[in-house]
Amino acid sequence: MDIRGLYPALITPFDAALAVGYGVLRDVVRVTRARGVTGFYVGGSTAETFSLTVEEREKILETVMEEAGGLPVIAHVGVLNPHDLKRLCRHAASVGVAAVSSVPPFYYKHSEAEITAYYLDIAAASGLKVLLYNIPQFTGVALTKKNCAALFASGMVAGIKHTSQNLYDLERLKNTFPDSVMLAGHDEVFCPAQLMGAEGCIGSTLNLIPDRFVAMDRLLAENNPGEAMRIQHTVNDLVEAMMHFSFFAVLKFLMTVQGLPVGGVRPPLLDLTDDEKTRALELFQAFLA
């Protein structure tokens, strides 16, 4: 299945008791799907995935698959426990995802051989192509054309979710592995990433303002990068403002303001204070004006 395009890195709704709000999740998928996205990325950083149980991750994926309307779904299956990893891989394959994905193993300083083996285990357990997830600011591992060579040579890698500001590495990866799919992982460099070889985006603010990315994507396809960058600047104004808060907390608050009551974040993340909510709402209203 073609995985190029625009993918919200889906949030996880929580109720007041911090249980997953599966009904609200269905609404998020339906509303976002209607706003023109290509598919959904499930269980990533924006989903607060490492604060979820394996059972919750499976049920979340099942819920998204039921509401995706045939759009491609990419499942993040990353976890350090090898038994849970195999379980999540097999489950993802059983519900019909387009590809599986994972951050590299983290915390310990893993060797290149260990990282390669980790991804090949994911491919073997799922029977699916793997979208590598490059997010060096969280994992301490930068995926490059050099340390990914063995993975691409295996034929089991679909491409990379490149959540890095280093667009030179993105260009080098696409140039070296031209048949792979590179997807930008930082919303604020969507346009320049497309010019450097990306063919879409997996982003957090695609939950909130997918129409802006649909518009930028269309303008780039029409060979109008100047107008696309004009929209990018407005998106970046919003992202910059959101970065003054706890990012996932403000994202979920603004989604709630838009009529999707997704709740707050799970500890150890903290929700916005009332004062922060007031300031965030003012900033968002200014963005929409």
C-alpha positions as protocol buffer text, in pm:
chain_id: "A"
residue {
  index: 1
  type: MET
  ca { x: 0 y: 0 z: 0 }
}
residue {
  index: 2
  type: ASP
  ca { x: 125 y: 348 z: -86 }
}
residue {
  index: 3
  type: ILE
  ca { x: 205 y: 530 z: 239 }
}
residue {
  index: 4
  type: ARG
  ca { x: 294 y: 870 z: 96 }
}
residue {
  index: 5
  type: GLY
  ca { x: 79 y: 1160 z: 213 }
}
residue {
  index: 6
  type: LEU
  ca { x: -50 y: 1341 z: 520 }
}
residue {
  index: 7
  type: TYR
  ca { x: -88 y: 1150 z: 846 }
}
residue {
  index: 8
  type: PRO
  ca { x: -198 y: 1291 z: 1180 }
}
residue {
  index: 9
  type: ALA
  ca { x: 18 y: 1144 z: 1456 }
}
residue {
  index: 10
  type: LEU
  ca { x: -298 y: 1068 z: 1650 }
}
residue {
  index: 11
  type: ILE
  ca { x: -343 y: 1183 z: 2009 }
}
residue {
  index: 12
  type: THR
  ca { x: -491 y: 953 z: 2272 }
}
residue {
  index: 13
  type: PRO
  ca { x: -808 y: 1090 z: 2435 }
}
residue {
  index: 14
  type: PHE
  ca { x: -839 y: 1039 z: 2810 }
}
residue {
  index: 15
  type: ASP
  ca { x: -1138 y: 1085 z: 3037 }
}
residue {
  index: 16
  type: ALA
  ca { x: -1131 y: 1246 z: 3383 }
}
residue {
  index: 17
  type: ALA
  ca { x: -1014 y: 917 z: 3535 }
}
residue {
  index: 18
  type: LEU
  ca { x: -731 y: 895 z: 3277 }
}
residue {
  index: 19
  type: ALA
  ca { x: -892 y: 598 z: 3100 }
}
residue {
  index: 20
  type: VAL
  ca { x: -868 y: 595 z: 2721 }
}
residue {
  index: 21
  type: GLY
  ca { x: -1168 y: 760 z: 2558 }
}
residue {
  index: 22
  type: TYR
  ca { x: -1234 y: 524 z: 2271 }
}
residue {
  index: 23
  type: GLY
  ca { x: -1559 y: 694 z: 2169 }
}
residue {
  index: 24
  type: VAL
  ca { x: -1387 y: 1032 z: 2142 }
}
residue {
  index: 25
  type: LEU
  ca { x: -1107 y: 866 z: 1947 }
}
residue {
  index: 26
  type: ARG
  ca { x: -1363 y: 753 z: 1692 }
}
residue {
  index: 27
  type: ASP
  ca { x: -1481 y: 1112 z: 1660 }
}
residue {
  index: 28
  type: VAL
  ca { x: -1125 y: 1237 z: 1614 }
}
residue {
  index: 29
  type: VAL
  ca { x: -1064 y: 989 z: 1333 }
}
residue {
  index: 30
  type: ARG
  ca { x: -1394 y: 1067 z: 1159 }
}
residue {
  index: 31
  type: VAL
  ca { x: -1350 y: 1445 z: 1181 }
}
residue {
  index: 32
  type: THR
  ca { x: -987 y: 1441 z: 1073 }
}
residue {
  index: 33
  type: ARG
  ca { x: -1060 y: 1199 z: 789 }
}
residue {
  index: 34
  type: ALA
  ca { x: -1327 y: 1437 z: 659 }
}
residue {
  index: 35
  type: ARG
  ca { x: -1074 y: 1720 z: 654 }
}
residue {
  index: 36
  type: GLY
  ca { x: -863 y: 1555 z: 386 }
}
residue {
  index: 37
  type: VAL
  ca { x: -583 y: 1358 z: 548 }
}
residue {
  index: 38
  type: THR
  ca { x: -430 y: 1057 z: 372 }
}
residue {
  index: 39
  type: GLY
  ca { x: -421 y: 818 z: 666 }
}
residue {
  index: 40
  type: PHE
  ca { x: -334 y: 782 z: 1034 }
}
residue {
  index: 41
  type: TYR
  ca { x: -22 y: 717 z: 1239 }
}
residue {
  index: 42
  type: VAL
  ca { x: -121 y: 535 z: 1558 }
}
residue {
  index: 43
  type: GLY
  ca { x: 70 y: 493 z: 1883 }
}
residue {
  index: 44
  type: GLY
  ca { x: 353 y: 741 z: 1835 }
}
residue {
  index: 45
  type: SER
  ca { x: 500 y: 1009 z: 2057 }
}
residue {
  index: 46
  type: THR
  ca { x: 192 y: 1232 z: 2026 }
}
residue {
  index: 47
  type: ALA
  ca { x: -20 y: 941 z: 2149 }
}
residue {
  index: 48
  type: GLU
  ca { x: 179 y: 933 z: 2475 }
}
residue {
  index: 49
  type: THR
  ca { x: 236 y: 573 z: 2381 }
}
residue {
  index: 50
  type: PHE
  ca { x: 486 y: 485 z: 2651 }
}
residue {
  index: 51
  type: SER
  ca { x: 227 y: 566 z: 2917 }
}
residue {
  index: 52
  type: LEU
  ca { x: -18 y: 317 z: 2761 }
}
residue {
  index: 53
  type: THR
  ca { x: -55 y: -52 z: 2837 }
}
residue {
  index: 54
  type: VAL
  ca { x: -16 y: -308 z: 2561 }
}
residue {
  index: 55
  type: GLU
  ca { x: -387 y: -383 z: 2585 }
}
residue {
  index: 56
  type: GLU
  ca { x: -473 y: -16 z: 2543 }
}
residue {
  index: 57
  type: ARG
  ca { x: -244 y: 15 z: 2243 }
}
residue {
  index: 58
  type: GLU
  ca { x: -412 y: -281 z: 2077 }
}
residue {
  index: 59
  type: LYS
  ca { x: -764 y: -151 z: 2140 }
}
residue {
  index: 60
  type: ILE
  ca { x: -669 y: 197 z: 2020 }
}
residue {
  index: 61
  type: LEU
  ca { x: -539 y: 52 z: 1694 }
}
residue {
  index: 62
  type: GLU
  ca { x: -852 y: -159 z: 1649 }
}
residue {
  index: 63
  type: THR
  ca { x: -1068 y: 149 z: 1706 }
}
residue {
  index: 64
  type: VAL
  ca { x: -878 y: 353 z: 1449 }
}
residue {
  index: 65
  type: MET
  ca { x: -893 y: 72 z: 1193 }
}
residue {
  index: 66
  type: GLU
  ca { x: -1270 y: 54 z: 1234 }
}
residue {
  index: 67
  type: GLU
  ca { x: -1310 y: 428 z: 1168 }
}
residue {
  index: 68
  type: ALA
  ca { x: -1036 y: 487 z: 910 }
}
residue {
  index: 69
  type: GLY
  ca { x: -1270 y: 422 z: 619 }
}
residue {
  index: 70
  type: GLY
  ca { x: -1009 y: 232 z: 422 }
}
residue {
  index: 71
  type: LEU
  ca { x: -739 y: 496 z: 459 }
}
residue {
  index: 72
  type: PRO
  ca { x: -392 y: 355 z: 530 }
}
residue {
  index: 73
  type: VAL
  ca { x: -293 y: 321 z: 894 }
}
residue {
  index: 74
  type: ILE
  ca { x: 64 y: 297 z: 1017 }
}
residue {
  index: 75
  type: ALA
  ca { x: 104 y: 140 z: 1361 }
}
residue {
  index: 76
  type: HIS
  ca { x: 389 y: 234 z: 1591 }
}
residue {
  index: 77
  type: VAL
  ca { x: 478 y: -87 z: 1774 }
}
residue {
  index: 78
  type: GLY
  ca { x: 791 y: 25 z: 1955 }
}
residue {
  index: 79
  type: VAL
  ca { x: 856 y: -115 z: 2303 }
}
residue {
  index: 80
  type: LEU
  ca { x: 1170 y: -252 z: 2466 }
}
residue {
  index: 81
  type: ASN
  ca { x: 1022 y: -576 z: 2601 }
}
residue {
  index: 82
  type: PRO
  ca { x: 1070 y: -832 z: 2318 }
}
residue {
  index: 83
  type: HIS
  ca { x: 757 y: -1030 z: 2408 }
}
residue {
  index: 84
  type: ASP
  ca { x: 539 y: -719 z: 2397 }
}
residue {
  index: 85
  type: LEU
  ca { x: 711 y: -615 z: 2075 }
}
residue {
  index: 86
  type: LYS
  ca { x: 620 y: -940 z: 1900 }
}
residue {
  index: 87
  type: ARG
  ca { x: 267 y: -921 z: 2037 }
}
residue {
  index: 88
  type: LEU
  ca { x: 215 y: -567 z: 1906 }
}
residue {
  index: 89
  type: CYS
  ca { x: 367 y: -658 z: 1568 }
}
residue {
  index: 90
  type: ARG
  ca { x: 143 y: -959 z: 1522 }
}
residue {
  index: 91
  type: HIS
  ca { x: -162 y: -768 z: 1636 }
}
residue {
  index: 92
  type: ALA
  ca { x: -92 y: -483 z: 1393 }
}
residue {
  index: 93
  type: ALA
  ca { x: -61 y: -729 z: 1107 }
}
residue {
  index: 94
  type: SER
  ca { x: -380 y: -907 z: 1209 }
}
residue {
  index: 95
  type: VAL
  ca { x: -591 y: -591 z: 1185 }
}
residue {
  index: 96
  type: GLY
  ca { x: -458 y: -497 z: 841 }
}
residue {
  index: 97
  type: VAL
  ca { x: -229 y: -197 z: 887 }
}
residue {
  index: 98
  type: ALA
  ca { x: -35 y: -66 z: 589 }
}
residue {
  index: 99
  type: ALA
  ca { x: 300 y: -71 z: 771 }
}
residue {
  index: 100
  type: VAL
  ca { x: 451 y: -89 z: 1115 }
}
residue {
  index: 101
  type: SER
  ca { x: 687 y: 164 z: 1264 }
}
residue {
  index: 102
  type: SER
  ca { x: 909 y: 214 z: 1566 }
}
residue {
  index: 103
  type: VAL
  ca { x: 1159 y: 443 z: 1724 }
}
residue {
  index: 104
  type: PRO
  ca { x: 1498 y: 276 z: 1762 }
}
residue {
  index: 105
  type: PRO
  ca { x: 1564 y: 107 z: 2097 }
}
residue {
  index: 106
  type: PHE
  ca { x: 1658 y: 373 z: 2350 }
}
residue {
  index: 107
  type: TYR
  ca { x: 1790 y: 436 z: 2701 }
}
residue {
  index: 108
  type: TYR
  ca { x: 2094 y: 210 z: 2662 }
}
residue {
  index: 109
  type: LYS
  ca { x: 2351 y: 311 z: 2403 }
}
residue {
  index: 110
  type: HIS
  ca { x: 2272 y: 41 z: 2148 }
}
residue {
  index: 111
  type: SER
  ca { x: 2514 y: -62 z: 1877 }
}
residue {
  index: 112
  type: GLU
  ca { x: 2433 y: -35 z: 1509 }
}
residue {
  index: 113
  type: ALA
  ca { x: 2405 y: -415 z: 1497 }
}
residue {
  index: 114
  type: GLU
  ca { x: 2154 y: -414 z: 1784 }
}
residue {
  index: 115
  type: ILE
  ca { x: 1943 y: -143 z: 1621 }
}
residue {
  index: 116
  type: THR
  ca { x: 1945 y: -330 z: 1291 }
}
residue {
  index: 117
  type: ALA
  ca { x: 1846 y: -656 z: 1463 }
}
residue {
  index: 118
  type: TYR
  ca { x: 1563 y: -478 z: 1648 }
}
residue {
  index: 119
  type: TYR
  ca { x: 1407 y: -354 z: 1324 }
}
residue {
  index: 120
  type: LEU
  ca { x: 1455 y: -686 z: 1145 }
}
residue {
  index: 121
  type: ASP
  ca { x: 1278 y: -857 z: 1437 }
}
residue {
  index: 122
  type: ILE
  ca { x: 985 y: -619 z: 1384 }
}
residue {
  index: 123
  type: ALA
  ca { x: 973 y: -704 z: 1014 }
}
residue {
  index: 124
  type: ALA
  ca { x: 988 y: -1077 z: 1087 }
}
residue {
  index: 125
  type: ALA
  ca { x: 722 y: -1067 z: 1359 }
}
residue {
  index: 126
  type: SER
  ca { x: 477 y: -856 z: 1159 }
}
residue {
  index: 127
  type: GLY
  ca { x: 549 y: -973 z: 805 }
}
residue {
  index: 128
  type: LEU
  ca { x: 513 y: -608 z: 702 }
}
residue {
  index: 129
  type: LYS
  ca { x: 736 y: -332 z: 575 }
}
residue {
  index: 130
  type: VAL
  ca { x: 879 y: -113 z: 849 }
}
residue {
  index: 131
  type: LEU
  ca { x: 876 y: 266 z: 859 }
}
residue {
  index: 132
  type: LEU
  ca { x: 1181 y: 363 z: 1062 }
}
residue {
  index: 133
  type: TYR
  ca { x: 1121 y: 647 z: 1308 }
}
residue {
  index: 134
  type: ASN
  ca { x: 1408 y: 890 z: 1332 }
}
residue {
  index: 135
  type: ILE
  ca { x: 1367 y: 1112 z: 1638 }
}
residue {
  index: 136
  type: PRO
  ca { x: 1719 y: 1169 z: 1772 }
}
residue {
  index: 137
  type: GLN
  ca { x: 1620 y: 1435 z: 2024 }
}
residue {
  index: 138
  type: PHE
  ca { x: 1422 y: 1172 z: 2216 }
}
residue {
  index: 139
  type: THR
  ca { x: 1620 y: 853 z: 2149 }
}
residue {
  index: 140
  type: GLY
  ca { x: 1976 y: 978 z: 2117 }
}
residue {
  index: 141
  type: VAL
  ca { x: 2005 y: 787 z: 1789 }
}
residue {
  index: 142
  type: ALA
  ca { x: 2024 y: 961 z: 1451 }
}
residue {
  index: 143
  type: LEU
  ca { x: 1929 y: 734 z: 1161 }
}
residue {
  index: 144
  type: THR
  ca { x: 2149 y: 814 z: 860 }
}
residue {
  index: 145
  type: LYS
  ca { x: 2226 y: 666 z: 521 }
}
residue {
  index: 146
  type: LYS
  ca { x: 2528 y: 495 z: 676 }
}
residue {
  index: 147
  type: ASN
  ca { x: 2372 y: 320 z: 975 }
}
residue {
  index: 148
  type: CYS
  ca { x: 2052 y: 236 z: 783 }
}
residue {
  index: 149
  type: ALA
  ca { x: 2225 y: 74 z: 486 }
}
residue {
  index: 150
  type: ALA
  ca { x: 2186 y: -284 z: 610 }
}
residue {
  index: 151
  type: LEU
  ca { x: 1818 y: -225 z: 687 }
}
residue {
  index: 152
  type: PHE
  ca { x: 1740 y: -90 z: 341 }
}
residue {
  index: 153
  type: ALA
  ca { x: 1942 y: -373 z: 186 }
}
residue {
  index: 154
  type: SER
  ca { x: 1713 y: -622 z: 365 }
}
residue {
  index: 155
  type: GLY
  ca { x: 1418 y: -511 z: 153 }
}
residue {
  index: 156
  type: MET
  ca { x: 1201 y: -485 z: 465 }
}
residue {
  index: 157
  type: VAL
  ca { x: 1209 y: -107 z: 510 }
}
residue {
  index: 158
  type: ALA
  ca { x: 939 y: 112 z: 359 }
}
residue {
  index: 159
  type: GLY
  ca { x: 1109 y: 438 z: 449 }
}
residue {
  index: 160
  type: ILE
  ca { x: 1162 y: 678 z: 738 }
}
residue {
  index: 161
  type: LYS
  ca { x: 955 y: 910 z: 951 }
}
residue {
  index: 162
  type: HIS
  ca { x: 1217 y: 1184 z: 975 }
}
residue {
  index: 163
  type: THR
  ca { x: 1144 y: 1378 z: 1294 }
}
residue {
  index: 164
  type: SER
  ca { x: 1459 y: 1586 z: 1277 }
}
residue {
  index: 165
  type: GLN
  ca { x: 1541 y: 1940 z: 1172 }
}
residue {
  index: 166
  type: ASN
  ca { x: 1839 y: 1801 z: 978 }
}
residue {
  index: 167
  type: LEU
  ca { x: 1700 y: 1810 z: 625 }
}
residue {
  index: 168
  type: TYR
  ca { x: 2044 y: 1741 z: 480 }
}
residue {
  index: 169
  type: ASP
  ca { x: 2024 y: 1390 z: 626 }
}
residue {
  index: 170
  type: LEU
  ca { x: 1674 y: 1358 z: 481 }
}
residue {
  index: 171
  type: GLU
  ca { x: 1800 y: 1453 z: 134 }
}
residue {
  index: 172
  type: ARG
  ca { x: 2095 y: 1213 z: 160 }
}
residue {
  index: 173
  type: LEU
  ca { x: 1867 y: 928 z: 268 }
}
residue {
  index: 174
  type: LYS
  ca { x: 1625 y: 986 z: -20 }
}
residue {
  index: 175
  type: ASN
  ca { x: 1908 y: 1024 z: -268 }
}
residue {
  index: 176
  type: THR
  ca { x: 2070 y: 701 z: -150 }
}
residue {
  index: 177
  type: PHE
  ca { x: 1746 y: 502 z: -121 }
}
residue {
  index: 178
  type: PRO
  ca { x: 1526 y: 659 z: -391 }
}
residue {
  index: 179
  type: ASP
  ca { x: 1255 y: 391 z: -379 }
}
residue {
  index: 180
  type: SER
  ca { x: 1189 y: 451 z: -10 }
}
residue {
  index: 181
  type: VAL
  ca { x: 926 y: 686 z: 132 }
}
residue {
  index: 182
  type: MET
  ca { x: 1050 y: 977 z: 342 }
}
residue {
  index: 183
  type: LEU
  ca { x: 787 y: 1146 z: 558 }
}
residue {
  index: 184
  type: ALA
  ca { x: 858 y: 1467 z: 747 }
}
residue {
  index: 185
  type: GLY
  ca { x: 804 y: 1435 z: 1120 }
}
residue {
  index: 186
  type: HIS
  ca { x: 834 y: 1801 z: 1213 }
}
residue {
  index: 187
  type: ASP
  ca { x: 531 y: 2001 z: 1106 }
}
residue {
  index: 188
  type: GLU
  ca { x: 729 y: 2325 z: 1107 }
}
residue {
  index: 189
  type: VAL
  ca { x: 954 y: 2210 z: 819 }
}
residue {
  index: 190
  type: PHE
  ca { x: 682 y: 2048 z: 609 }
}
residue {
  index: 191
  type: CYS
  ca { x: 741 y: 2256 z: 294 }
}
residue {
  index: 192
  type: PRO
  ca { x: 1122 y: 2251 z: 290 }
}
residue {
  index: 193
  type: ALA
  ca { x: 1119 y: 1879 z: 372 }
}
residue {
  index: 194
  type: GLN
  ca { x: 912 y: 1811 z: 58 }
}
residue {
  index: 195
  type: LEU
  ca { x: 1168 y: 2000 z: -148 }
}
residue {
  index: 196
  type: MET
  ca { x: 1445 y: 1789 z: 8 }
}
residue {
  index: 197
  type: GLY
  ca { x: 1281 y: 1456 z: -77 }
}
residue {
  index: 198
  type: ALA
  ca { x: 992 y: 1398 z: 162 }
}
residue {
  index: 199
  type: GLU
  ca { x: 661 y: 1281 z: 17 }
}
residue {
  index: 200
  type: GLY
  ca { x: 430 y: 1373 z: 300 }
}
residue {
  index: 201
  type: CYS
  ca { x: 423 y: 1427 z: 672 }
}
residue {
  index: 202
  type: ILE
  ca { x: 335 y: 1258 z: 1000 }
}
residue {
  index: 203
  type: GLY
  ca { x: 264 y: 1541 z: 1238 }
}
residue {
  index: 204
  type: SER
  ca { x: 109 y: 1642 z: 1567 }
}
residue {
  index: 205
  type: THR
  ca { x: -67 y: 1959 z: 1450 }
}
residue {
  index: 206
  type: LEU
  ca { x: -232 y: 1760 z: 1171 }
}
residue {
  index: 207
  type: ASN
  ca { x: -473 y: 1666 z: 1451 }
}
residue {
  index: 208
  type: LEU
  ca { x: -558 y: 2034 z: 1491 }
}
residue {
  index: 209
  type: ILE
  ca { x: -515 y: 2210 z: 1154 }
}
residue {
  index: 210
  type: PRO
  ca { x: -505 y: 1940 z: 883 }
}
residue {
  index: 211
  type: ASP
  ca { x: -654 y: 2181 z: 629 }
}
residue {
  index: 212
  type: ARG
  ca { x: -337 y: 2391 z: 636 }
}
residue {
  index: 213
  type: PHE
  ca { x: -126 y: 2091 z: 541 }
}
residue {
  index: 214
  type: VAL
  ca { x: -370 y: 1983 z: 272 }
}
residue {
  index: 215
  type: ALA
  ca { x: -345 y: 2334 z: 127 }
}
residue {
  index: 216
  type: MET
  ca { x: 37 y: 2337 z: 141 }
}
residue {
  index: 217
  type: ASP
  ca { x: 53 y: 1994 z: -21 }
}
residue {
  index: 218
  type: ARG
  ca { x: -178 y: 2106 z: -302 }
}
residue {
  index: 219
  type: LEU
  ca { x: 21 y: 2424 z: -364 }
}
residue {
  index: 220
  type: LEU
  ca { x: 347 y: 2233 z: -383 }
}
residue {
  index: 221
  type: ALA
  ca { x: 190 y: 1992 z: -632 }
}
residue {
  index: 222
  type: GLU
  ca { x: 84 y: 2296 z: -837 }
}
residue {
  index: 223
  type: ASN
  ca { x: 444 y: 2422 z: -833 }
}
residue {
  index: 224
  type: ASN
  ca { x: 361 y: 2717 z: -612 }
}
residue {
  index: 225
  type: PRO
  ca { x: 613 y: 2689 z: -326 }
}
residue {
  index: 226
  type: GLY
  ca { x: 595 y: 3060 z: -246 }
}
residue {
  index: 227
  type: GLU
  ca { x: 227 y: 3044 z: -150 }
}
residue {
  index: 228
  type: ALA
  ca { x: 284 y: 2714 z: 29 }
}
residue {
  index: 229
  type: MET
  ca { x: 558 y: 2877 z: 236 }
}
residue {
  index: 230
  type: ARG
  ca { x: 324 y: 3164 z: 322 }
}
residue {
  index: 231
  type: ILE
  ca { x: 99 y: 2910 z: 491 }
}
residue {
  index: 232
  type: GLN
  ca { x: 403 y: 2740 z: 646 }
}
residue {
  index: 233
  type: HIS
  ca { x: 497 y: 3067 z: 814 }
}
residue {
  index: 234
  type: THR
  ca { x: 152 y: 3091 z: 975 }
}
residue {
  index: 235
  type: VAL
  ca { x: 173 y: 2729 z: 1089 }
}
residue {
  index: 236
  type: ASN
  ca { x: 514 y: 2799 z: 1239 }
}
residue {
  index: 237
  type: ASP
  ca { x: 379 y: 3102 z: 1423 }
}
residue {
  index: 238
  type: LEU
  ca { x: 128 y: 2869 z: 1589 }
}
residue {
  index: 239
  type: VAL
  ca { x: 386 y: 2597 z: 1660 }
}
residue {
  index: 240
  type: GLU
  ca { x: 623 y: 2852 z: 1810 }
}
residue {
  index: 241
  type: ALA
  ca { x: 346 y: 2981 z: 2036 }
}
residue {
  index: 242
  type: MET
  ca { x: 249 y: 2626 z: 2140 }
}
residue {
  index: 243
  type: MET
  ca { x: 608 y: 2549 z: 2235 }
}
residue {
  index: 244
  type: HIS
  ca { x: 577 y: 2798 z: 2522 }
}
residue {
  index: 245
  type: PHE
  ca { x: 345 y: 2546 z: 2687 }
}
residue {
  index: 246
  type: SER
  ca { x: 360 y: 2172 z: 2750 }
}
residue {
  index: 247
  type: PHE
  ca { x: 315 y: 2082 z: 2384 }
}
residue {
  index: 248
  type: PHE
  ca { x: 89 y: 1777 z: 2402 }
}
residue {
  index: 249
  type: ALA
  ca { x: -119 y: 1938 z: 2675 }
}
residue {
  index: 250
  type: VAL
  ca { x: -180 y: 2253 z: 2470 }
}
residue {
  index: 251
  type: LEU
  ca { x: -248 y: 2049 z: 2156 }
}
residue {
  index: 252
  type: LYS
  ca { x: -520 y: 1851 z: 2333 }
}
residue {
  index: 253
  type: PHE
  ca { x: -665 y: 2163 z: 2493 }
}
residue {
  index: 254
  type: LEU
  ca { x: -694 y: 2335 z: 2154 }
}
residue {
  index: 255
  type: MET
  ca { x: -855 y: 2025 z: 2004 }
}
residue {
  index: 256
  type: THR
  ca { x: -1110 y: 2039 z: 2287 }
}
residue {
  index: 257
  type: VAL
  ca { x: -1172 y: 2406 z: 2205 }
}
residue {
  index: 258
  type: GLN
  ca { x: -1247 y: 2293 z: 1848 }
}
residue {
  index: 259
  type: GLY
  ca { x: -1520 y: 2060 z: 1972 }
}
residue {
  index: 260
  type: LEU
  ca { x: -1330 y: 1734 z: 2025 }
}
residue {
  index: 261
  type: PRO
  ca { x: -1322 y: 1673 z: 2403 }
}
residue {
  index: 262
  type: VAL
  ca { x: -1000 y: 1471 z: 2407 }
}
residue {
  index: 263
  type: GLY
  ca { x: -920 y: 1545 z: 2771 }
}
residue {
  index: 264
  type: GLY
  ca { x: -581 y: 1606 z: 2918 }
}
residue {
  index: 265
  type: VAL
  ca { x: -249 y: 1425 z: 2929 }
}
residue {
  index: 266
  type: ARG
  ca { x: -140 y: 1128 z: 3139 }
}
residue {
  index: 267
  type: PRO
  ca { x: 118 y: 1178 z: 3414 }
}
residue {
  index: 268
  type: PRO
  ca { x: 403 y: 1237 z: 3435 }
}
residue {
  index: 269
  type: LEU
  ca { x: 296 y: 1499 z: 3179 }
}
residue {
  index: 270
  type: LEU
  ca { x: 100 y: 1787 z: 3330 }
}
residue {
  index: 271
  type: ASP
  ca { x: -212 y: 1961 z: 3203 }
}
residue {
  index: 272
  type: LEU
  ca { x: -231 y: 2335 z: 3144 }
}
residue {
  index: 273
  type: THR
  ca { x: -319 y: 2566 z: 3429 }
}
residue {
  index: 274
  type: ASP
  ca { x: -625 y: 2788 z: 3394 }
}
residue {
  index: 275
  type: ASP
  ca { x: -401 y: 3085 z: 3318 }
}
residue {
  index: 276
  type: GLU
  ca { x: -220 y: 2887 z: 3049 }
}
residue {
  index: 277
  type: LYS
  ca { x: -551 y: 2785 z: 2895 }
}
residue {
  index: 278
  type: THR
  ca { x: -658 y: 3148 z: 2874 }
}
residue {
  index: 279
  type: ARG
  ca { x: -334 y: 3249 z: 2705 }
}
residue {
  index: 280
  type: ALA
  ca { x: -338 y: 2950 z: 2470 }
}
residue {
  index: 281
  type: LEU
  ca { x: -695 y: 3023 z: 2364 }
}
residue {
  index: 282
  type: GLU
  ca { x: -606 y: 3386 z: 2285 }
}
residue {
  index: 283
  type: LEU
  ca { x: -311 y: 3274 z: 2073 }
}
residue {
  index: 284
  type: PHE
  ca { x: -519 y: 3020 z: 1885 }
}
residue {
  index: 285
  type: GLN
  ca { x: -799 y: 3266 z: 1816 }
}
residue {
  index: 286
  type: ALA
  ca { x: -542 y: 3508 z: 1678 }
}
residue {
  index: 287
  type: PHE
  ca { x: -410 y: 3231 z: 1453 }
}
residue {
  index: 288
  type: LEU
  ca { x: -759 y: 3154 z: 1319 }
}
residue {
  index: 289
  type: ALA
  ca { x: -846 y: 3521 z: 1263 }
}
